[in-house]
């Protein structure tokens, strides 16, 4: 049984989204998502999706929009199961933010959602690219971009979380495994030598470090606990888009109500791995509007864990770093986790 058959057997009412123009047009018409006499002209792949299957639909009326379908696996790594309910989280997140003025400008407009097929329709933000280019040598965020990213998180974390916002437990459990557990297993079947010669050996001391793993376990429990703030949940350059209309934030399928320090920690970790200016960390902390309970040490612990899991876990990044540079980052990350201090 192939993936499509398995999906349709599990969800008999669902439409399986493919790059097949006639079937997509028929589906859109049945959903009432096409205007009268409007036809589908072109289907495009808008970018490299990690979690979901994504299509750009261009119609005969020069209208375009994005379709995203969640399937019971990770699109980039189909060997890993993933809950289809993640698209409900994304739909809820976008619907909420489009009514908040200082967040609406960063967010694609929610159009509709098909609960039977786990398909979300949103505004097409147009041609552009995510910020993964930051991982290449010499690429820097502008001051306006830094300010925009921090202001987005500040505004997001100040929203009173809706009582009915999805708990997103299954996605958090998936994330917990790949952030806090899998990278630190001594035998996990993932050969880091395939990534970079010498990386496997460099990782061994951290996989054996009992004190380090105890601190990671504490952070792992905090990640799963219900917190006070609405989080994006995956705030890194792959979720930031540079388009003609400016900076946009997408892919909140890992969103949940949790500790604000997690979003900030992931943000800081990726700026460090992208070799941005060291002063940016202090700039971020100056601009970000902290709550009274904000824990700076927890931010650095989450940041250190994110660096480690990206360097020695399966979710690798297109980093242009030498082995020596990665070893330096690993050591820095471990200091952050153990001390909760950027100077540690």
C-alpha positions as CSV (number, residue, x, y, z in Angstrom):
1,X,0.0,0.0,0.0
2,X,1.5,3.4,-1.0
3,X,1.3,6.6,1.0
4,X,-1.7,7.9,-0.9
5,X,-3.7,4.7,-0.4
6,X,-2.8,4.6,3.3
7,X,-3.9,8.2,3.7
8,X,-7.2,7.7,2.0
9,X,-7.9,4.4,3.9
10,X,-7.3,6.2,7.2
11,X,-9.2,9.3,6.2
12,X,-11.9,8.2,3.7
13,X,-13.5,11.6,3.5
14,X,-10.2,13.3,2.7
15,X,-9.0,14.6,-0.6
16,X,-5.4,13.8,-1.3
17,X,-3.7,16.9,-2.6
18,X,-1.4,16.4,-5.6
19,X,0.1,18.4,-8.4
20,X,-2.7,17.4,-10.7
21,X,-4.5,20.4,-12.1
22,X,-7.9,18.8,-13.0
23,X,-8.4,17.1,-9.7
24,X,-7.3,20.2,-7.7
25,X,-9.7,22.4,-9.8
26,X,-12.6,19.9,-9.1
27,X,-11.7,19.9,-5.4
28,X,-11.6,23.7,-5.2
29,X,-14.9,24.0,-6.9
30,X,-16.5,21.6,-4.6
31,X,-15.2,23.5,-1.6
32,X,-16.5,26.8,-3.1
33,X,-12.9,28.2,-3.2
34,X,-13.1,29.2,-6.8
35,X,-15.2,32.1,-8.2
36,X,-17.8,31.5,-10.9
37,X,-16.2,30.6,-14.2
38,X,-12.7,30.8,-12.6
39,X,-10.3,28.1,-13.7
40,X,-7.0,26.8,-12.3
41,X,-4.3,27.7,-14.7
42,X,-1.1,26.8,-12.9
43,X,0.0,24.7,-9.9
44,X,3.5,25.5,-8.5
45,X,5.7,24.4,-5.6
46,X,6.1,27.7,-3.7
47,X,9.1,26.5,-1.7
48,X,10.8,23.7,0.1
49,X,8.3,22.5,2.8
50,X,9.6,20.4,5.7
51,X,6.4,19.3,7.4
52,X,3.6,19.6,4.8
53,X,2.7,19.3,1.2
54,X,2.3,22.8,-0.2
55,X,0.9,24.2,-3.5
56,X,0.6,27.6,-5.1
57,X,-2.6,27.9,-7.1
58,X,-2.8,30.5,-9.9
59,X,-6.2,31.0,-11.6
60,X,-7.5,32.4,-14.8
61,X,-8.5,35.5,-13.0
62,X,-4.9,36.2,-12.1
63,X,-5.6,35.3,-8.5
64,X,-3.3,33.1,-6.5
65,X,-3.4,31.4,-3.1
66,X,-1.6,28.7,-1.1
67,X,-2.9,25.3,-0.2
68,X,-1.2,23.4,2.5
69,X,-2.1,19.8,3.5
70,X,-0.9,18.0,6.7
71,X,-0.4,14.3,6.2
72,X,0.4,11.6,8.8
73,X,4.1,12.0,8.1
74,X,6.8,14.6,7.8
75,X,7.0,15.6,4.1
76,X,10.8,16.0,4.1
77,X,11.3,12.8,6.2
78,X,8.3,10.5,5.4
79,X,9.8,7.8,7.7
80,X,8.7,10.0,10.6
81,X,5.0,10.0,11.6
82,X,3.4,13.4,12.4
83,X,-0.1,14.3,13.5
84,X,-2.4,15.7,10.9
85,X,-4.0,17.9,13.5
86,X,-1.0,20.3,13.2
87,X,-2.8,22.1,10.4
88,X,-5.7,22.9,12.9
89,X,-3.1,24.7,15.0
90,X,-1.8,26.7,12.0
91,X,-5.4,27.6,10.9
92,X,-6.3,28.7,14.5
93,X,-3.0,30.7,14.8
94,X,-3.5,32.6,11.5
95,X,-7.1,33.3,12.2
96,X,-6.2,34.8,15.6
97,X,-3.4,36.9,14.3
98,X,-5.2,38.5,11.4
99,X,-7.3,40.5,13.8
100,X,-4.3,41.9,15.7
101,X,-3.0,45.1,14.0
102,X,0.7,44.8,15.0
103,X,0.8,41.2,14.0
104,X,-1.4,41.2,10.9
105,X,1.3,42.7,8.7
106,X,3.7,39.8,9.4
107,X,1.1,37.1,8.7
108,X,-0.5,35.6,5.6
109,X,-4.2,36.1,5.6
110,X,-6.3,33.0,6.5
111,X,-8.8,32.1,3.7
112,X,-10.4,28.8,4.7
113,X,-9.8,25.4,6.2
114,X,-11.1,21.9,5.2
115,X,-11.3,19.8,8.3
116,X,-12.0,16.6,6.4
117,X,-8.9,16.8,4.3
118,X,-6.6,18.8,6.7
119,X,-6.1,21.4,4.0
120,X,-5.5,25.1,4.8
121,X,-5.9,27.9,2.3
122,X,-4.0,31.1,2.8
123,X,-3.0,34.3,1.0
124,X,-0.1,33.9,-1.5
125,X,2.6,36.2,-0.2
126,X,4.2,36.1,-3.7
127,X,7.7,35.1,-4.8
128,X,10.4,35.3,-2.2
129,X,12.7,33.2,-0.2
130,X,13.1,32.2,3.4
131,X,16.0,33.4,5.5
132,X,18.0,30.2,5.3
133,X,20.5,32.3,3.2
134,X,21.7,33.6,6.6
135,X,23.6,30.4,7.2
136,X,26.0,31.3,4.3
137,X,29.1,33.3,4.8
138,X,28.7,37.1,5.0
139,X,24.9,37.2,5.1
140,X,23.5,39.6,7.8
141,X,20.2,40.7,9.1
142,X,19.5,44.4,8.7
143,X,18.6,46.4,11.9
144,X,15.1,46.8,10.6
145,X,14.8,43.0,10.1
146,X,16.1,42.3,13.6
147,X,13.7,44.9,15.1
148,X,10.8,43.4,13.1
149,X,11.5,39.8,14.3
150,X,11.8,40.9,17.9
151,X,8.7,43.1,17.8
152,X,6.8,40.1,16.3
153,X,7.7,37.9,19.2
154,X,7.0,40.6,21.8
155,X,3.5,41.2,20.4
156,X,2.8,37.5,20.0
157,X,3.8,36.7,23.6
158,X,1.6,39.5,24.9
159,X,-1.6,38.1,23.5
160,X,-3.8,36.6,26.1
161,X,-3.8,32.9,24.9
162,X,-7.3,31.9,23.9
163,X,-8.7,29.2,26.2
164,X,-9.6,27.0,23.2
165,X,-6.1,27.2,21.6
166,X,-5.1,23.6,20.7
167,X,-2.7,22.0,23.2
168,X,-0.8,20.6,20.2
169,X,0.6,17.8,22.4
170,X,1.4,15.4,19.6
171,X,3.5,17.9,17.8
172,X,5.2,18.9,21.0
173,X,6.0,15.3,21.7
174,X,7.5,14.9,18.2
175,X,9.6,18.1,18.7
176,X,10.6,16.9,22.2
177,X,12.0,13.7,20.8
178,X,14.1,15.5,18.1
179,X,15.2,18.4,20.3
180,X,15.8,17.0,23.7
181,X,16.3,13.2,23.3
182,X,17.4,11.8,19.9
183,X,20.6,13.9,19.4
184,X,21.9,12.8,22.8
185,X,21.5,9.1,22.4
186,X,24.9,7.4,22.1
187,X,23.4,5.0,19.6
188,X,20.7,6.6,17.5
189,X,21.5,5.2,14.1
190,X,22.4,8.6,12.7
191,X,26.0,8.7,11.5
192,X,27.3,12.3,11.8
193,X,30.3,11.3,9.6
194,X,27.9,11.5,6.7
195,X,27.4,15.1,7.5
196,X,31.0,16.1,8.2
197,X,34.1,14.1,8.8
198,X,35.1,14.2,12.5
199,X,31.6,15.4,13.7
200,X,30.7,12.0,15.2
201,X,33.8,11.9,17.4
202,X,33.2,15.6,18.4
203,X,29.7,14.7,19.5
204,X,30.5,11.7,21.7
205,X,31.6,13.6,24.9
206,X,28.2,15.4,24.9
207,X,26.3,12.2,24.5
208,X,28.1,10.9,27.5
209,X,27.8,14.0,29.7
210,X,25.4,13.0,32.5
211,X,25.2,16.6,34.0
212,X,24.5,18.1,30.6
213,X,21.7,15.5,29.9
214,X,20.2,16.1,33.3
215,X,19.9,19.8,32.6
216,X,18.4,19.0,29.1
217,X,15.8,16.7,30.7
218,X,14.7,19.6,33.0
219,X,14.2,21.9,30.0
220,X,12.4,19.1,28.2
221,X,9.8,18.9,31.0
222,X,9.4,22.7,30.9
223,X,8.8,22.5,27.2
224,X,5.9,20.1,27.6
225,X,4.3,22.0,30.4
226,X,1.4,24.4,29.8
227,X,2.8,27.9,29.9
228,X,1.5,31.5,29.9
229,X,2.4,32.7,26.4
230,X,1.3,31.9,22.8
231,X,4.4,30.7,21.0
232,X,5.2,30.3,17.3
233,X,7.1,27.2,18.3
234,X,9.6,27.1,15.4
235,X,11.0,30.6,15.2
236,X,14.0,30.1,13.0
237,X,15.1,31.4,9.5
238,X,13.2,28.7,7.7
239,X,10.0,30.2,9.1
240,X,10.8,33.8,8.1
241,X,10.0,34.9,4.5
242,X,11.5,37.9,2.6
243,X,8.9,39.0,0.0
244,X,8.2,42.2,-1.8
245,X,5.8,43.3,1.0
246,X,8.5,42.9,3.6
247,X,9.2,40.3,6.4
248,X,6.6,37.6,7.0
249,X,6.4,34.8,9.5
250,X,5.0,31.4,8.4
251,X,4.7,27.8,9.5
252,X,3.3,28.0,13.1
253,X,2.3,24.3,13.1
254,X,4.4,23.8,16.2
255,X,2.6,26.7,18.0
256,X,1.4,26.2,21.6
257,X,0.9,27.9,24.9
258,X,4.2,27.6,26.7
259,X,7.3,29.4,28.0
260,X,8.3,32.6,26.0
261,X,11.9,31.7,26.6
262,X,11.6,28.8,24.2
263,X,10.8,31.1,21.2
264,X,13.6,33.5,22.2
265,X,16.1,30.7,22.8
266,X,15.5,29.2,19.3
267,X,15.8,32.7,17.8
268,X,19.1,33.4,19.5
269,X,20.5,30.0,18.7
270,X,20.0,30.4,15.0
271,X,21.5,33.9,15.0
272,X,24.6,32.4,16.6
273,X,24.8,29.5,14.2
274,X,24.3,32.0,11.3
275,X,27.3,33.9,12.6
276,X,25.4,37.2,13.1
277,X,27.0,40.0,15.2
278,X,27.5,39.0,18.8
279,X,25.9,42.3,19.9
280,X,22.5,41.2,18.5
281,X,21.8,39.1,21.6
282,X,21.8,42.1,23.8
283,X,19.9,44.1,21.2
284,X,17.2,41.5,21.2
285,X,17.0,41.4,25.0
286,X,16.8,45.3,25.0
287,X,14.0,45.4,22.4
288,X,12.0,42.4,23.6
289,X,9.3,43.3,26.1
290,X,9.9,40.8,28.9
291,X,7.1,39.8,31.3
292,X,7.8,40.0,35.0
293,X,8.5,36.2,35.2
294,X,10.9,36.1,32.2
295,X,13.9,33.9,32.9
296,X,17.0,34.9,31.0
297,X,18.9,31.8,32.1
298,X,16.2,29.6,30.7
299,X,16.4,31.4,27.4
300,X,20.1,30.5,27.1
301,X,19.5,26.9,28.1
302,X,16.9,26.5,25.4
303,X,19.3,28.3,23.0
304,X,22.2,26.0,23.8
305,X,20.0,22.9,23.4
306,X,18.8,24.2,20.0
307,X,22.4,24.6,18.9
308,X,23.4,21.1,20.0
309,X,20.4,19.4,18.3
310,X,21.0,21.3,15.1
311,X,24.7,20.3,15.0
312,X,24.5,16.7,16.2
313,X,20.8,15.8,15.5
314,X,18.9,14.8,12.4
315,X,17.4,18.3,11.7
316,X,20.6,19.6,10.0
317,X,21.0,23.1,8.6
318,X,22.8,24.3,5.5
319,X,25.6,25.7,7.7
320,X,28.9,26.9,6.1
321,X,30.9,26.0,9.2
322,X,34.2,24.1,9.5
323,X,34.5,21.3,12.0
324,X,36.6,23.5,14.3
325,X,33.8,26.2,14.2
326,X,31.2,23.6,15.1
327,X,33.3,22.3,18.0
328,X,33.6,25.8,19.3
329,X,29.8,26.2,19.0
330,X,29.2,22.9,20.7
331,X,31.4,24.0,23.7
332,X,29.6,27.4,23.8
333,X,26.2,25.7,23.8
334,X,27.1,23.3,26.6
335,X,28.3,26.3,28.7
336,X,24.9,28.0,28.1
337,X,23.0,24.9,29.1
338,X,25.0,24.3,32.3
339,X,25.3,27.9,33.5
340,X,22.3,29.6,32.0
341,X,24.6,32.4,31.2
342,X,25.9,33.7,27.8
343,X,29.2,34.5,29.4
344,X,29.5,31.0,30.9
